[in-house]
Amino acid sequence: MQGNNQQAYDRGTSLFSPDGRIYQVEYAREAVNRGAPSLGLRTEEGVVLVAQSRAGSELMEAESIEKLHKLDDHVGAASAGHVADARKLIDYAREQAQVNRLRYDEPIGVETLAKRITDNLQESTQRGGIRPFGAALLVGGVEDGEPRLFETDPSGTPHEWQATAIGGNRGDLLEFLEAEYDPELGLDDGVTLALRALLQVVDELSPADVSVATVGVDDGYHDLTAAEKESALERARSDE
């Protein structure tokens, strides 16, 4: 009888169980945890976003795996979880950034954008006929000259971080970041630290296996080239 009751709450995307849980949201979090890891760091000079770009086959074009996304000139995002769900959230975030520029003639605030994304996520937890998004985002950028970094959770909760990770091996990555992170890092050192963290949980890492982007206070969003990633990986390996 108890198993039947739990199955009923499993099927209800917007129903609380007697112990106050929404099982579908917990399953969505598990989908995020099964994805390739992504990391974000806040430095004095901007925000660093790093993600493992894991190809399912040697025949797959590595460039087609999108884990980092430019949302506007001053803000970017890293994703983990179901790729299609993440893509839908990225499209929504880009639309909100464009609407803000057209309506107010100014870039959208990083915190404002993160909360609009999580408002959209939260709606899927209280309406019947849809399921929660099986994806999470790290939204990082510059707001009024200050770097900001937010995590969006499938439940629709935004959290601001100095440094964090989403996706697989999150616990190990957070443990490393808690021990090694320094808020006075520069962008280059932040990239090195993020790659060092990723090397703790990935045996082999080449420039094709990782995506790296920075959102600088002075120069905005920038995707690192293959040569820049190779140089950063060499620094990360030498610092291990």
Sequence and secondary structure as in RCSB ss.txt:
>XXXX:A:sequence
MQGNNQQAYDRGTSLFSPDGRIYQVEYAREAVNRGAPSLGLRTEEGVVLVAQSRAGSELMEAESIEKLHKLDDHV
GAASAGHVADARKLIDYAREQAQVNRLRYDEPIGVETLAKRITDNLQESTQRGGIRPFGAALLVGGVEDGEPRLF
ETDPSGTPHEWQATAIGGNRGDLLEFLEAEYDPELGLDDGVTLALRALLQVVDELSPADVSVATVGVDDGYHDLT
AAEKESALERARSDE
>XXXX:A:secstr
 HHHHHHHHHH TT   TTS  HHHHHHHHHHHTS  EEEEEETTEEEEEEE   SSTTS GGG   EEEEETTE
EEEEEE HHHHHHHHHHHHHHHHHHHHHHSS   HHHHHHHHHHHHHHTTTSTT    SEEEEEEEEETTEEEEE
EE TTS EEE SEEEESTTHHHHHHHHHHH  TT  HHHHHHHHHHHHHTT S   GGGEEEEEEETTTEEEE  
HHHHHHHHHHHHHH 
